[in-house]
Amino acid sequence: MTLKGQSVKSITFTGASTAIIGALNFFQMVVLARLIKPSDFGLMGMVNVVVGFAGLFADMGIGAAIIQRQDVSRRSLSTLYWLNVWVGFVLFGLLLSFTPVVVRFYKEPRLGPLLVWASLLFLIAAFGQQFQVLREKELEFGQLAKIEIVAAGFGVLTAVWLGWAGAGAFALVGGALANTGARTLILVFTGFRRWRPSLEFGWQDVKGYLTFGFNYAGQRSFNYISANIDFMLIGRFLGAQALGYYTLAYNLANLPSSKINAVISRVFFPVFSRLQDDIGKLKSGYLRMQEFTSMVNIPILFGMAVVAPLAIPLFFGPSWHQSVLLLQVLSVVGLARSIAGTVGPLLLARGRTDLGFKWSVLIAAMQIPGIYLGVRSGSALGVAIAFAVLQCLYLSLNYLILVRKLLGPCLKEYILQIWPSFWMSIVMALPTMAISTLSSRLSPPWLLAVSIVVGASLYFALAWYRKKPFIKDMTQLVFNQGNV
C-alpha cells in the first residue's frame, strides 16, 4: 500500500477509535457528574496537573526520536526500553516524595492519598510504552485502536462502578489505573510476540536519541506549564469547587484539539518524517491537514458555545450551571488551539525540537503572568477570559515564528485552508442561536435536538457547496483505503 493509502487508513482507524473513546469518556463524565461532587472533579484536576507534568518525562522524548529516525538498531531499542522502565520507577518515587509538597501548595489534605495511587500509573505504563511507539512508527493504528478501545472501556466501567460505590475522586483515579493497566498488559502480551528487549544496556547507542529527546521533553515541559498554569492557580487561590466548574468547561472546550488534532498529529508525524527532506510535499501535506482539521474542529466549537446553556444543565445537572459561561469563553481557546496545534508533527518531522523548545519558552513567559492577572480577578471566568485573549495572540505568532520558518512563506494558502470553515460556522451559528426563541414551546431535550440538527444540516449543506471536491476526495480515499 502507498504511503498515502497507509495515512488515510491510519486516520480512519484512529479517528474511529478516538470517536468511540470520546463517547465513552463523555458517558463517564455525565454519569460521574451526578455521582460525585464538583469539588471531586476539582481534586482530580489538581492531580492531573501534577501527574501530567511528571508524565512528560516518562519516556524522555525517546518515543518521538524512535519514530523520527528511519534506522533504529535492535540493540538501541533494548537499551531505550530499559531506560523507559527505569525512568518509570524514578518518577514513581519522585511523585511519592513530593506529595507532601503538593498538598501544602494546594492546602488540600485530600490530595495525599489520590497522588499516592496516581503515582502507580508511571510504574504500569513504562513497560508498554515502547511497544506502542513501534506500532505507531509502522502506522499500525488499526491494532492500536482495538487495544485502546478495550482499555478505555475497562477504565470507564471501573470509574463508574467506583463512583456508584461512593468513592468520590478515587473513582477518577481508579478509572485511569484500570485503563492504563489494561492497555499496558495487552501491549506487552502482543508486543513480545514480535520483539523482546534483550538484557543489554549501552549508553553509546542512545546519545543521539537523548539529544533529540531532551529538547522535545523541554519543549513539552514548557508547553505543559503554559497549558496548565490556569489549573494550578485556580486550585491554589480559588479552591477545588471553582476548579471543578472550570475543569468541566475546559475539558469540553478542548475536546477537538485534544482528540481530533491528536489523531491527526499521531498519524502525520511518522508520515511527515518520511517526507522530511521534500519541502514541497511536506507543505502540501501540512496544508491539506490544516484544511481537514479546520472543517471538523471549527463548527464543533462554534456549535458547542451556542448550545452550552441547554446542554450542560441537561447532561450534567443544574448544579453545573456555572460552567456554561466558562465553556463559551473557553471555546475561543479551543478554537485557536485547534488551528495552531497542527504544527506539532511538522516540528518533530523536521527534527526542529530546538525551535519548538524556544517557542514553548516564549509562550510560557507570556502565559504565566497573563493567567495570574486573570486569577487576580477573583473568579474562574476572569482566568478564562485572560486565557482566550492570550491564545488568540499565540495563533498569530504561530504562523510567523513556526509555520513560515518550517515551510517558507505561505500565509495566503494557510488562511485559505481555515477561512471557509470559519465563515460557514458563523452562518451555521446564527440561526441556531435564533432557535432559542422556541424555548417556551419546546422542552430542553427537544430544543437541544432541534438546535443540533438544524446547525449540523446547515453546515453540511454549506460545506458540500463550498468544499464538494475536497469532501468527495476524502470520502473516496477512506472507502478505497487510499488507493486512488
VOGU-3710 file (C-alpha; in Angstrom, 3 decimals, decimal comma):
1> mtlkgqsvks> 0,000/0,000/0,000  1,216/3,531/-0,796  2,195/5,988/1,939  -0,923/7,985/1,110  -3,047/4,883/1,487  -1,400/3,978/4,790  -2,002/7,511/6,055  -5,690/7,508/5,198  -6,208/4,031/6,598  -4,421/5,038/9,807
11> itftgastai> -6,556/8,169/10,170  -9,699/6,088/9,601  -8,824/3,588/12,311  -7,506/6,167/14,772  -10,410/8,516/14,129  -12,931/5,746/14,732  -11,228/4,688/17,954  -10,994/8,305/19,133  -14,721/8,809/18,467  -15,580/5,667/20,419
21> igalnffqmv> -13,226/6,517/23,279  -14,533/10,093/23,300  -18,088/8,797/23,588  -17,033/6,510/26,450  -15,306/9,385/28,245  -18,325/11,631/27,753  -20,550/8,887/29,176  -18,219/8,614/32,162  -18,258/12,386/32,645  -22,055/12,570/32,500
31> vlarlikpsd> -22,564/9,688/34,938  -19,898/10,762/37,422  -21,131/14,370/37,366  -24,266/13,046/39,039  -22,471/10,630/41,395  -19,617/12,770/42,731  -19,253/16,426/43,706  -17,817/19,284/41,605  -15,074/19,553/44,230  -14,088/15,928/43,456
41> fglmgmvnvv> -13,557/16,928/39,826  -11,510/19,832/41,128  -9,341/17,479/43,188  -8,772/15,315/40,117  -7,869/18,455/38,194  -5,123/19,115/40,745  -3,921/15,514/40,496  -3,887/15,699/36,704  -1,658/18,785/36,734  0,996/17,004/38,796
51> vgfaglfadm> 0,726/13,613/37,105  0,593/15,165/33,656  3,751/17,173/34,243  5,644/14,147/35,539  4,330/12,150/32,590  6,154/14,452/30,170  9,372/12,782/31,273  8,043/9,217/31,213  9,911/8,401/28,001  12,234/11,450/27,914
61> gigaaiiqrq> 11,036/12,205/24,383  12,633/8,938/23,249  9,443/7,648/21,644  9,334/10,632/19,299  13,018/10,120/18,466  12,395/6,453/17,545  9,622/7,474/15,149  11,604/10,350/13,627  14,705/8,237/12,913  14,390/5,894/9,969
71> dvsrrslstl> 17,142/3,461/11,072  16,977/2,084/14,621  19,034/-0,954/15,700  17,588/-3,716/17,877  20,294/-3,105/20,481  19,340/0,557/20,694  15,686/-0,394/21,113  16,541/-2,709/24,002  18,598/-0,024/25,719  15,811/2,528/25,270
81> ywlnvwvgfv> 13,216/0,076/26,588  15,044/-0,478/29,872  15,728/3,244/30,123  11,972/3,835/29,913  11,336/1,296/32,661  13,997/2,879/34,875  12,510/6,347/34,355  9,082/4,977/35,305  10,403/3,789/38,657  12,184/7,111/39,245
91> lfglllsftp> 9,024/9,114/38,526  7,023/6,856/40,837  9,468/7,558/43,651  9,656/11,286/42,965  5,891/11,691/42,951  5,632/9,911/46,295  8,375/12,126/47,703  6,799/15,376/46,514  3,241/14,519/47,561  3,502/16,463/50,869
101> vvvrfykepr> 4,788/19,499/48,966  1,851/19,383/46,551  -0,621/19,003/49,423  0,825/22,089/51,124  0,808/24,085/47,873  -2,902/23,458/47,266  -3,763/23,464/51,000  -5,822/20,356/50,319  -5,152/17,292/52,570  -7,465/15,097/50,473
111> lgpllvwasl> -4,879/15,174/47,678  -2,367/12,960/49,500  -3,978/9,516/49,047  -5,057/10,396/45,481  -1,476/11,232/44,455  -0,117/8,044/46,039  -2,452/5,899/43,949  -1,921/8,025/40,833  1,852/7,548/41,055  1,331/3,876/40,173
121> lfliaafgqq> 0,473/4,988/36,636  4,179/5,512/35,888  5,176/2,051/37,059  2,491/0,419/34,945  2,804/2,452/31,733  6,616/2,172/31,493  6,501/-1,480/30,447  4,235/-0,928/27,439  5,309/2,487/26,160  7,846/1,343/23,595
131> fqvlrekele> 5,613/-1,364/22,137  3,071/1,362/21,373  5,735/3,602/19,796  6,915/0,807/17,497  3,364/0,202/16,268  2,913/3,911/15,604  6,191/4,039/13,651  4,907/1,297/11,347  1,477/3,016/11,061  -0,244/0,013/12,676
141> fgqlakieiv> -3,046/2,152/14,037  -5,731/-0,444/13,410  -4,346/-2,752/16,085  -3,658/0,167/18,425  -7,256/1,334/18,010  -8,605/-2,018/19,192  -6,274/-2,049/22,187  -7,181/1,492/23,218  -10,925/0,918/22,902  -10,790/-2,177/25,104
151> aagfgvltav> -8,636/-0,388/27,692  -10,845/2,713/27,685  -13,981/0,622/28,111  -12,463/-1,180/31,082  -11,408/2,155/32,595  -14,855/3,721/32,203  -16,614/0,724/33,736  -14,222/0,823/36,694  -14,688/4,568/37,220  -18,491/4,369/37,054
161> wlgwagagaf> -18,573/1,399/39,439  -16,339/3,218/41,938  -18,440/6,378/41,615  -21,621/4,407/42,267  -19,926/2,829/45,299  -19,279/6,291/46,761  -15,524/6,502/46,119  -15,631/10,198/45,179  -12,482/11,435/43,450  -10,984/7,947/43,793
171> alvggalant> -13,390/6,871/41,031  -11,461/9,011/38,550  -8,063/7,744/39,729  -9,284/4,146/39,687  -10,584/4,519/36,137  -7,220/5,876/34,974  -5,358/2,994/36,629  -7,672/0,407/35,082  -7,299/1,970/31,631  -3,500/2,159/31,823
181> gartlilvft> -3,188/-1,337/33,275  -5,330/-2,950/30,589  -3,557/-1,124/27,750  -0,094/-1,988/29,067  -0,974/-5,646/29,575  -2,243/-6,031/26,013  0,669/-4,086/24,501  3,253/-6,214/26,311  1,493/-9,500/25,540  1,143/-8,741/21,818
191> gfrrwrpsle> 4,490/-6,927/21,564  6,509/-9,821/22,988  5,346/-11,998/20,105  7,209/-9,739/17,662  10,134/-8,333/19,604  11,558/-8,851/23,070  14,056/-6,447/24,621  17,375/-8,142/25,295  19,139/-7,751/28,629  21,685/-5,210/27,438
201> fgwqdvkgyl> 22,247/-1,531/28,056  24,685/0,688/26,181  24,817/4,468/26,572  26,792/4,823/23,341  23,749/3,574/21,409  21,353/6,218/22,683  23,236/9,522/22,825  21,601/10,838/19,640  18,148/9,797/20,829  18,653/11,560/24,156
211> tfgfnyagqr> 19,710/14,819/22,491  16,533/14,838/20,410  14,513/13,601/23,371  15,759/16,199/25,874  14,885/19,054/23,514  11,463/17,534/22,934  10,910/16,914/26,657  11,941/20,509/27,385  9,527/21,807/24,761  6,699/19,702/26,161
221> sfnyisanid> 7,503/20,813/29,719  7,130/24,496/28,924  4,050/23,749/26,819  2,541/21,869/29,723  3,258/24,619/32,226  1,697/27,161/29,877  -1,356/24,985/29,267  -1,925/24,088/32,930  -0,940/27,178/34,854  -4,649/28,039/34,975
231> fmligrflga> -5,433/24,781/36,821  -2,556/25,350/39,232  -3,521/28,910/40,117  -7,277/28,347/40,267  -6,752/25,353/42,547  -4,307/27,285/44,727  -6,179/30,580/45,072  -9,842/29,864/44,221  -10,278/26,319/45,594  -11,472/22,895/44,463
241> qalgyytlay> -15,084/23,968/43,836  -14,151/26,697/41,335  -11,619/24,369/39,721  -14,301/21,702/39,332  -16,536/24,016/37,285  -13,562/25,211/35,260  -12,298/21,660/34,656  -15,609/20,527/33,160  -15,788/23,524/30,833  -12,119/23,253/29,871
251> nlanlpsski> -12,361/19,539/29,058  -15,371/20,104/26,814  -13,866/23,126/25,042  -10,633/21,274/24,351  -12,201/18,071/23,050  -11,450/18,921/19,385  -7,805/19,864/19,944  -7,209/17,048/22,426  -8,986/14,348/20,412  -9,237/15,233/16,720
261> navisrvffp> -5,900/17,044/16,486  -4,294/14,272/18,495  -5,439/11,724/15,897  -4,102/13,802/13,028  -0,787/14,558/14,758  -0,269/10,956/15,785  -0,680/9,681/12,225  1,016/12,523/10,343  4,162/12,600/12,483  5,528/9,316/11,065
271> vfsrlqddig> 4,192/10,253/7,610  5,861/13,686/7,656  9,039/12,068/8,971  9,277/10,063/5,757  8,801/13,268/3,728  11,046/15,480/5,863  13,532/16,206/3,038  10,890/17,107/0,422  9,633/20,545/1,455  7,155/20,724/-1,428
281> klksgylrmq> 5,317/17,556/-0,445  5,615/18,413/3,222  3,989/21,804/2,655  1,208/20,302/0,551  0,528/17,627/3,164  0,510/20,109/6,029  -1,918/22,496/4,318  -4,181/19,556/3,449  -4,122/18,511/7,093  -4,961/22,062/8,184
291> eftsmvnipi> -7,928/22,140/5,811  -9,302/18,874/7,176  -8,907/19,755/10,858  -10,484/23,184/10,330  -13,535/21,694/8,630  -14,119/19,417/11,611  -12,977/21,449/14,625  -14,287/24,948/13,932  -18,010/24,074/13,565  -17,880/21,821/16,627
301> lfgmavvapl> -16,542/24,664/18,784  -18,999/27,231/17,438  -21,835/24,778/17,993  -20,638/23,930/21,487  -20,641/27,586/22,512  -24,151/28,095/21,127  -25,831/25,094/22,797  -23,925/25,294/26,121  -26,853/26,860/28,064  -29,041/23,929/27,066
311> aiplffgpsw> -26,538/21,084/27,045  -24,711/21,499/30,360  -27,777/21,515/32,685  -29,352/18,733/30,650  -26,368/16,357/30,611  -24,600/17,209/33,850  -27,383/18,547/36,055  -28,398/22,007/37,308  -25,541/22,085/39,850  -23,111/22,666/36,951
321> hqsvlllqvl> -24,724/25,865/35,616  -21,606/27,900/36,481  -19,734/26,002/33,755  -21,947/27,420/30,953  -20,309/30,833/30,513  -16,901/29,300/31,188  -17,438/26,871/28,300  -18,498/29,660/25,950  -15,369/31,704/26,701  -13,037/28,711/26,654
331> svvglarsia> -14,409/27,701/23,246  -12,289/30,577/21,916  -9,259/28,892/23,486  -10,220/25,575/21,917  -10,726/27,223/18,519  -7,297/28,886/18,479  -5,607/25,740/19,769  -7,222/23,509/17,169  -5,776/25,706/14,415  -2,305/26,299/15,855
341> gtvgplllar> -1,880/22,780/17,229  -1,348/21,242/13,795  2,259/22,460/13,735  3,393/19,820/16,262  4,040/16,893/13,875  5,728/19,295/11,449  8,251/20,390/14,075  9,036/16,806/15,028  9,302/15,556/11,451  11,812/18,274/10,596
351> grtdlgfkws> 13,770/17,422/13,745  13,355/21,016/14,965  12,736/20,308/18,626  15,137/23,178/19,323  12,763/25,613/17,627  9,826/24,061/19,461  11,651/24,499/22,763  12,281/28,201/22,132  8,640/28,664/21,134  7,485/26,975/24,344
361> vliaamqipg> 9,693/29,224/26,479  8,224/32,291/24,748  4,649/31,128/25,340  5,345/30,317/28,995  6,837/33,783/29,508  3,543/35,339/28,359  1,125/32,750/29,727  2,150/32,681/33,386  1,778/36,438/34,116  -1,314/36,650/31,894
371> iylgvrsgsa> -3,152/33,865/33,722  -2,035/35,267/37,078  -3,727/38,564/36,197  -6,870/36,573/35,397  -6,735/34,897/38,815  -6,434/38,324/40,465  -9,973/39,000/39,209  -11,133/36,546/41,875  -13,086/34,246/39,569  -12,542/31,371/37,168
381> lgvaiafavl> -14,297/33,446/34,498  -11,538/36,063/34,710  -8,993/33,303/34,120  -10,949/32,012/31,110  -11,104/35,483/29,533  -7,373/36,031/30,038  -6,644/32,622/28,527  -8,812/33,374/25,471  -7,062/36,690/24,795  -3,617/35,100/25,106
391> qclylslnyl> -4,500/32,168/22,864  -5,618/34,497/20,065  -2,236/36,238/20,278  -0,417/32,891/20,107  -2,351/31,945/16,991  -0,956/34,871/15,010  2,572/34,258/16,303  2,296/30,554/15,460  2,421/31,227/11,725  5,047/33,973/11,918
401> ilvrkllgpc> 7,519/32,063/14,095  6,888/28,383/13,318  4,984/27,642/10,107  6,831/30,185/7,974  10,180/29,033/9,368  9,480/25,362/8,609  7,723/25,642/5,224  8,599/29,073/3,898  6,150/31,962/3,278  2,640/30,568/2,685
411> lkeyilqiwp> 0,299/32,972/4,519  -2,275/33,137/1,741  -2,506/29,355/1,371  -2,573/28,984/5,167  -5,518/31,359/5,592  -7,397/29,842/2,654  -7,416/26,462/4,413  -9,076/27,976/7,500  -11,359/30,817/6,367  -14,110/28,807/4,596
421> sfwmsivmal> -14,762/26,690/7,693  -14,794/29,835/9,811  -17,430/31,744/7,839  -19,545/28,626/7,338  -19,550/28,083/11,098  -20,677/31,691/11,699  -23,541/31,227/9,239  -24,430/27,977/10,997  -24,364/29,560/14,464  -26,714/32,483/13,804
431> ptmaistlss> -29,933/30,536/13,064  -29,022/28,013/15,732  -28,943/30,840/18,283  -32,286/32,128/16,973  -33,884/28,757/17,710  -33,546/29,566/21,415  -36,661/31,749/20,999  -38,622/28,484/20,817  -37,711/27,718/24,427  -41,240/28,405/25,647
441> rlsppwllav> -42,694/25,886/23,200  -40,227/23,009/23,402  -38,780/21,074/26,319  -34,987/21,406/26,775  -34,158/17,970/25,286  -36,197/18,681/22,156  -34,861/22,213/21,864  -31,284/20,923/22,068  -32,001/18,212/19,486  -33,577/20,705/17,069
451> sivvgaslyf> -30,650/23,125/17,528  -28,085/20,424/16,776  -29,951/19,041/13,760  -30,538/22,471/12,210  -26,961/23,618/12,833  -25,358/20,416/11,563  -27,589/20,249/8,480  -26,856/23,860/7,562  -23,105/23,400/7,967  -23,067/20,178/5,932
461> alawyrkkpf> -25,041/21,890/3,166  -22,623/24,824/3,077  -19,610/22,513/3,213  -20,950/20,421/0,340  -21,495/23,572/-1,722  -18,121/25,142/-0,873  -15,896/22,073/-0,426  -17,555/19,406/-2,540  -14,356/18,267/-4,370  -12,447/18,014/-1,097
471> ikdmtqlvfn> -15,216/16,053/0,655  -15,583/13,665/-2,264  -11,824/13,159/-2,395  -11,612/12,403/1,337  -14,600/10,054/1,178  -13,158/8,194/-1,789  -9,783/7,895/-0,101  -11,301/6,464/3,074  -13,540/3,909/1,389  -10,854/2,853/-1,076
481> qgnv> -8,153/2,774/1,648  -6,167/5,463/-0,145  -5,704/3,522/-3,396  -6,856/6,318/-5,647
//
